[in-house]
Amino acid sequence: MGLLGRLFKKGPVRNKEAGSALKRYAKSFFHALEGIVYCVRYEHNMIIIIAAAILVTIFGFFFHISAGEWLFVISMIGAVTACEMINSSIEAAVDLTTSEIKPLAKIAKDAASSATLILSITSFIGALIIFIPKIQEYILVIM
C-alpha cells in the first residue's frame, strides 16, 4: 500500500455520535467546559494557578506592562493551566487503569506533575524578570 493509501485508510472506528458537525462541535465544547469546571472544583492546584493568574493580571494592569509582556503572561497562564489539566487527566487515566501501587503508575503520575512544576517555575522566573524592575521603579518613585 502506497503513502496515499495508508494516509486515507480508514482507522479504527471511534464511538462518535452522528449528527451535524455543528452539534458535534457544540457537544465537544461543552465537554471541554465540564473538564474545566471539574478541574477548578476538584484539583487543588487549580486554585493556586487561578490565584496566581489573578495576581499577575492585577500586577500587569497596575504596572502597565507592555504588549509583549502581556503576551508572555497570557501564554504562561494558558500553558500552566493546560499543563495542569493534562496532568490531571493522566492521573485519572492511571487511577482508572489500576488501584494498586505500581512503579510504572508512579512514574507516569510523577512525570506528569513534574511537567507542570517545570512550567510553573519557568513562568515564575519570567514573571520575576518582568515585574522586579517595575516594582523597584515604583519603590523609588514613592520614596
Long-range contacts (C-beta under 8 A, 24 or more apart in sequence): 35-85, 35-89, 36-85, 39-84, 39-85, 39-88, 43-84, 43-88, 45-84, 45-116, 46-81, 46-84, 49-77, 49-80, 49-81, 49-84, 49-120, 53-77, 53-81, 56-127, 59-131, 63-131, 63-134, 63-135, 63-138, 65-130, 65-134, 69-130, 72-126, 72-130, 73-127, 73-130, 76-119, 76-122, 76-123, 76-126, 76-127, 77-123, 79-119, 79-123, 80-116, 80-119, 80-120, 80-123, 83-115, 83-116, 83-119, 84-116, 86-112, 86-115, 87-112, 87-113, 87-115, 87-116
